[in-house]
């Protein structure tokens, strides 16, 4: 008798489970809870960004639809997927940057700019150096490298000190924010489905006019404030490399230029192959271009070159070379954790079905109007997050995750130019522009600029903070202009 009742009971349980509606929380409320959790943990409780993002991802996942037993495990899966997309590139970029610093390659690039442009154009040389070096090297490292040169220039000229360090900040902050393989732009490209080569190309184009506006701002602000160079601490400043100790300009630039060329070549060939006829050479070359232009391979080749340059210049032992790599990977590992944590958070926002809820708000609008709405939405959210929690990288990661959750649905598995009216790369540049606005005392870059530049907090608010806000607004304006002039749709 009992055996005959078992199937009946199980069938009743299955039908009851199927009939019972899954607990539902409005997706917009879940989104608000996620944002408040991230900002509250980072800003109010000073929790590490990785812990804050993973905590928010787990909380959002618990509130989102899905099998109860899988709500935490899917966070780990999403974390792994995000890490698989950007982990290798970030780790290798950290090694490249460290090797360029220790070998003197970065110093050689800067001095070459100065020699080519002359002392009168020193601000332009420093801005250009920051612009180039911040592509593979993190901003704080670039600023640390270039500040001694700015101080040396002031000792020689006795004027324009603030202009020098603001010029460094303008060039470095822009490419750090808009051009891969730095973590923020790299993650945005992966999260929004943008080709890395396209992100490098468009990000660099957007950054150029903003950099020159930043140079003009630096000149005006220097005249208004007229801040002299001050001593920093009690330690003697390190002596720079002698010219004879530096590698050649070709070898110094190769770790920066080669991966950019490899990735860009893939973008060009793939673009031409889309409209090519059967039997075209572009279709034949496409798989090879995809291999050579893979960001992981490109950065690995660059890493080998950077290590070779370091070995040739400094002749370290194998143990010393290994230690250099380990130190670089330790700093890169923190960035990988934060970036992948942001990926998991964004994936859980998608699980919460935020995309359809947001799309309902824009129902009835034309594609161009909706696309521009998302453009300004990305800029606004990124700016608010930057002001709230300080990190531009976290701002870019979180905002791009939110926009991806809004735009990617089961019916639309990828963000397309047709849906927006323009190439999705402009979403990334708008978010990057927003992440520049509002840098103040909760931003590590603010303190790097203040302490290493020898400025007071008030002086930095009137120089650094205003500069980055100007760069962000100009970058957004250039982005909007390109949407209409060169939509790339």
FENKACOR-V21272 format. One record per residue. BURIAL is # if it has 9 or more other ideal C-beta (glycine too) atoms within 8 Angstrom, else .. D_CENTER is the distance of its C-alpha to the mean C-alpha in Angstrom with 2 decimals. Layout:
burial=BURIAL d_center=D_CENTER
burial=BURIAL d_center=D_CENTER
This chain:
burial=. d_center=66.10
burial=. d_center=62.91
burial=. d_center=61.59
burial=. d_center=62.20
burial=. d_center=60.34
burial=. d_center=57.14
burial=. d_center=55.88
burial=. d_center=56.77
burial=. d_center=54.87
burial=. d_center=51.76
burial=. d_center=51.95
burial=. d_center=52.29
burial=. d_center=49.24
burial=. d_center=47.15
burial=. d_center=48.37
burial=. d_center=47.78
burial=. d_center=44.22
burial=. d_center=43.62
burial=. d_center=45.27
burial=. d_center=43.57
burial=. d_center=40.58
burial=. d_center=37.31
burial=. d_center=36.44
burial=. d_center=34.26
burial=. d_center=31.96
burial=. d_center=30.61
burial=# d_center=27.00
burial=# d_center=26.07
burial=. d_center=27.54
burial=# d_center=25.53
burial=# d_center=22.31
burial=. d_center=23.53
burial=# d_center=24.44
burial=# d_center=21.01
burial=# d_center=19.34
burial=. d_center=22.12
burial=# d_center=21.87
burial=# d_center=18.23
burial=# d_center=18.77
burial=# d_center=22.25
burial=# d_center=21.52
burial=# d_center=18.71
burial=# d_center=20.36
burial=. d_center=24.04
burial=. d_center=24.50
burial=. d_center=21.83
burial=# d_center=20.96
burial=. d_center=18.18
burial=# d_center=15.00
burial=# d_center=15.61
burial=# d_center=19.22
burial=# d_center=18.53
burial=# d_center=16.31
burial=# d_center=18.86
burial=# d_center=21.70
burial=# d_center=20.51
burial=# d_center=20.05
burial=# d_center=23.60
burial=# d_center=25.05
burial=# d_center=23.75
burial=# d_center=24.99
burial=. d_center=28.36
burial=# d_center=28.70
burial=# d_center=27.73
burial=. d_center=30.41
burial=# d_center=31.11
burial=. d_center=33.35
burial=. d_center=33.73
burial=. d_center=33.75
burial=. d_center=30.41
burial=# d_center=28.40
burial=# d_center=27.00
burial=. d_center=26.96
burial=# d_center=24.74
burial=# d_center=22.00
burial=# d_center=22.24
burial=. d_center=22.29
burial=# d_center=19.12
burial=# d_center=17.43
burial=# d_center=18.82
burial=# d_center=17.73
burial=# d_center=14.03
burial=# d_center=14.46
burial=. d_center=16.39
burial=. d_center=13.76
burial=# d_center=10.98
burial=# d_center=13.06
burial=# d_center=14.85
burial=# d_center=12.14
burial=# d_center=10.31
burial=# d_center=13.89
burial=# d_center=15.05
burial=# d_center=12.37
burial=# d_center=13.53
burial=# d_center=17.07
burial=# d_center=16.70
burial=# d_center=15.50
burial=# d_center=18.37
burial=# d_center=20.85
burial=# d_center=20.12
burial=# d_center=20.73
burial=# d_center=23.87
burial=# d_center=25.37
burial=# d_center=25.19
burial=# d_center=23.30
burial=# d_center=20.68
burial=# d_center=23.73
burial=# d_center=25.47
burial=# d_center=22.80
burial=# d_center=23.06
burial=# d_center=26.85
burial=# d_center=27.11
burial=# d_center=25.34
burial=# d_center=27.80
burial=. d_center=30.77
burial=. d_center=30.01
burial=# d_center=29.52
burial=. d_center=31.98
burial=. d_center=32.13
burial=. d_center=32.52
burial=. d_center=29.17
burial=# d_center=27.53
burial=# d_center=24.95
burial=# d_center=23.92
burial=# d_center=23.83
burial=# d_center=21.68
burial=# d_center=19.22
burial=# d_center=19.22
burial=# d_center=18.83
burial=# d_center=15.77
burial=# d_center=14.34
burial=# d_center=15.20
burial=# d_center=14.60
burial=# d_center=11.03
burial=# d_center=10.17
burial=# d_center=11.31
burial=# d_center=11.81
burial=# d_center=10.05
burial=# d_center=10.94
burial=# d_center=13.76
burial=# d_center=15.27
burial=# d_center=15.35
burial=# d_center=16.93
burial=# d_center=19.30
burial=# d_center=20.30
burial=# d_center=20.99
burial=# d_center=22.71
burial=# d_center=25.87
burial=# d_center=26.16
burial=# d_center=25.94
burial=# d_center=28.61
burial=# d_center=30.69
burial=# d_center=30.61
burial=# d_center=31.78
burial=. d_center=34.59
burial=. d_center=35.65
burial=# d_center=35.43
burial=. d_center=35.90
burial=. d_center=33.78
burial=# d_center=30.33
burial=# d_center=28.58
burial=# d_center=26.30
burial=# d_center=25.59
burial=# d_center=24.57
burial=# d_center=22.03
burial=# d_center=20.62
burial=# d_center=20.31
burial=# d_center=18.26
burial=# d_center=15.98
burial=# d_center=15.72
burial=# d_center=14.80
burial=# d_center=12.40
burial=# d_center=10.46
burial=# d_center=10.14
burial=# d_center=8.89
burial=# d_center=6.46
burial=# d_center=5.10
burial=# d_center=6.51
burial=# d_center=7.25
burial=# d_center=6.71
burial=# d_center=7.59
burial=# d_center=5.13
burial=# d_center=4.14
burial=# d_center=1.53
burial=# d_center=3.22
burial=# d_center=5.52
burial=# d_center=6.31
burial=# d_center=6.87
burial=# d_center=8.94
burial=# d_center=10.77
burial=# d_center=11.38
burial=# d_center=12.67
burial=. d_center=14.53
burial=# d_center=13.21
burial=# d_center=14.32
burial=# d_center=11.81
burial=# d_center=14.25
burial=# d_center=14.38
burial=# d_center=10.65
burial=# d_center=11.20
burial=# d_center=14.45
burial=# d_center=13.84
burial=# d_center=10.64
burial=# d_center=12.87
burial=# d_center=15.79
burial=# d_center=14.41
burial=# d_center=13.34
burial=. d_center=16.86
burial=. d_center=19.09
burial=# d_center=16.90
burial=# d_center=17.11
burial=. d_center=20.88
burial=# d_center=21.23
burial=# d_center=19.50
burial=# d_center=22.07
burial=. d_center=24.83
burial=# d_center=23.74
burial=# d_center=23.82
burial=# d_center=27.32
burial=. d_center=28.63
burial=# d_center=27.28
burial=# d_center=28.77
burial=. d_center=32.12
burial=. d_center=32.10
burial=# d_center=31.23
burial=. d_center=32.58
burial=# d_center=31.19
burial=. d_center=32.71
burial=. d_center=31.19
burial=. d_center=32.09
burial=. d_center=32.59
burial=. d_center=29.90
burial=. d_center=31.65
burial=. d_center=34.73
burial=. d_center=33.31
burial=. d_center=33.92
burial=. d_center=30.94
burial=. d_center=30.41
burial=. d_center=32.01
burial=. d_center=29.82
burial=. d_center=30.46
burial=. d_center=33.49
burial=. d_center=33.02
burial=. d_center=35.10
burial=. d_center=32.68
burial=# d_center=29.71
burial=# d_center=28.99
burial=. d_center=29.49
burial=. d_center=26.98
burial=. d_center=26.83
burial=# d_center=25.97
burial=# d_center=23.49
burial=# d_center=21.54
burial=# d_center=22.00
burial=# d_center=19.17
burial=# d_center=16.72
burial=. d_center=18.67
burial=# d_center=19.99
burial=# d_center=16.99
burial=# d_center=15.84
burial=. d_center=19.48
burial=# d_center=19.81
burial=# d_center=16.93
burial=# d_center=18.02
burial=# d_center=21.59
burial=# d_center=20.90
burial=# d_center=19.49
burial=# d_center=22.58
burial=# d_center=25.07
burial=# d_center=23.84
burial=. d_center=24.00
burial=# d_center=27.49
burial=# d_center=28.64
burial=. d_center=28.10
burial=. d_center=31.03
burial=. d_center=33.00
burial=. d_center=36.52
burial=. d_center=37.78
burial=. d_center=38.42
burial=# d_center=35.96
burial=. d_center=34.54
burial=# d_center=31.00
burial=# d_center=31.64
burial=. d_center=33.02
burial=# d_center=30.08
burial=# d_center=27.39
burial=. d_center=27.48
burial=. d_center=27.44
burial=# d_center=24.52
burial=# d_center=22.59
burial=. d_center=23.56
burial=# d_center=22.80
burial=# d_center=19.54
burial=# d_center=18.14
burial=# d_center=14.83
burial=# d_center=16.39
burial=# d_center=19.52
burial=# d_center=18.02
burial=# d_center=16.10
burial=# d_center=19.31
burial=# d_center=21.44
burial=# d_center=19.32
burial=# d_center=19.65
burial=. d_center=23.38
burial=# d_center=23.72
burial=# d_center=21.92
burial=# d_center=24.20
burial=. d_center=27.17
burial=# d_center=26.59
burial=# d_center=26.37
burial=# d_center=29.54
burial=# d_center=31.39
burial=# d_center=30.72
burial=. d_center=31.21
burial=. d_center=33.32
burial=# d_center=32.05
burial=. d_center=33.86
burial=. d_center=32.32
burial=. d_center=32.03
burial=. d_center=30.19
burial=# d_center=27.80
burial=. d_center=27.20
burial=. d_center=26.60
burial=# d_center=23.96
burial=# d_center=22.06
burial=. d_center=22.58
burial=# d_center=21.24
burial=# d_center=17.99
burial=# d_center=17.70
burial=. d_center=18.50
burial=# d_center=15.54
burial=# d_center=13.21
burial=# d_center=15.09
burial=# d_center=14.15
burial=# d_center=10.40
burial=# d_center=11.56
burial=# d_center=13.86
burial=# d_center=11.63
burial=# d_center=9.20
burial=# d_center=12.48
burial=# d_center=14.13
burial=# d_center=11.92
burial=# d_center=12.86
burial=# d_center=16.42
burial=# d_center=16.42
burial=# d_center=15.41
burial=# d_center=18.05
burial=# d_center=20.62
burial=# d_center=20.10
burial=# d_center=21.04
burial=# d_center=24.02
burial=# d_center=25.09
burial=# d_center=25.65
burial=# d_center=23.64
burial=# d_center=23.10
burial=# d_center=26.85
burial=# d_center=27.36
burial=# d_center=24.84
burial=# d_center=26.25
burial=. d_center=29.66
burial=. d_center=28.64
burial=# d_center=27.98
burial=. d_center=31.05
burial=. d_center=33.22
burial=. d_center=30.59
burial=. d_center=30.21
burial=# d_center=27.20
burial=. d_center=26.18
burial=. d_center=26.63
burial=# d_center=24.71
burial=# d_center=21.83
burial=# d_center=21.72
burial=# d_center=22.05
burial=# d_center=18.89
burial=# d_center=17.13
burial=# d_center=18.37
burial=# d_center=18.00
burial=# d_center=14.23
burial=# d_center=14.23
burial=# d_center=16.81
burial=# d_center=15.46
burial=# d_center=12.04
burial=# d_center=14.30
burial=# d_center=16.67
burial=# d_center=14.33
burial=# d_center=12.99
burial=. d_center=16.70
burial=# d_center=17.76
burial=# d_center=15.72
burial=# d_center=13.97
burial=# d_center=10.53
burial=# d_center=7.76
burial=# d_center=5.43
burial=# d_center=8.61
burial=# d_center=9.16
burial=# d_center=6.44
burial=# d_center=7.58
burial=# d_center=11.07
burial=# d_center=11.44
burial=# d_center=10.41
burial=# d_center=12.70
burial=# d_center=15.34
burial=# d_center=15.40
burial=# d_center=15.61
burial=# d_center=18.43
burial=# d_center=20.12
burial=# d_center=20.10
burial=# d_center=20.69
burial=# d_center=24.26
burial=. d_center=26.96
burial=. d_center=28.42
burial=# d_center=25.17
burial=. d_center=23.21
burial=. d_center=20.49
burial=# d_center=19.08
burial=. d_center=21.21
burial=# d_center=21.74
burial=. d_center=25.24
burial=# d_center=24.30
burial=# d_center=22.11
burial=# d_center=24.04
burial=# d_center=21.07
burial=# d_center=18.36
burial=# d_center=15.60
burial=# d_center=13.04
burial=# d_center=14.07
burial=# d_center=13.08
burial=# d_center=9.39
burial=# d_center=10.08
burial=# d_center=12.19
burial=# d_center=9.80
burial=# d_center=7.39
burial=# d_center=10.84
burial=# d_center=11.98
burial=# d_center=9.46
burial=# d_center=11.08
burial=# d_center=14.49
burial=# d_center=16.51
burial=# d_center=15.46
burial=# d_center=18.64
burial=. d_center=20.29
burial=. d_center=18.16
burial=# d_center=15.06
burial=. d_center=15.14
burial=# d_center=14.13
burial=# d_center=17.25
burial=# d_center=19.41
burial=# d_center=18.25
burial=# d_center=19.15
burial=# d_center=22.30
burial=. d_center=23.73
burial=# d_center=23.00
burial=# d_center=23.99
burial=. d_center=27.13
burial=# d_center=26.71
burial=. d_center=27.87
burial=. d_center=25.79
burial=. d_center=27.54
burial=# d_center=26.84
burial=# d_center=23.10
burial=# d_center=23.13
burial=# d_center=25.01
burial=# d_center=22.88
burial=# d_center=19.28
burial=# d_center=18.93
burial=# d_center=20.65
burial=# d_center=18.78
burial=# d_center=15.27
burial=# d_center=16.93
burial=# d_center=18.56
burial=# d_center=15.46
burial=# d_center=13.94
burial=# d_center=17.34
burial=# d_center=17.91
burial=# d_center=14.65
burial=# d_center=15.75
burial=. d_center=19.24
burial=# d_center=18.35
burial=# d_center=16.54
burial=# d_center=19.74
burial=. d_center=21.91
burial=# d_center=20.41
burial=# d_center=20.86
burial=. d_center=24.54
burial=. d_center=25.07
burial=. d_center=23.00
burial=# d_center=22.07
burial=# d_center=21.69
burial=. d_center=23.28
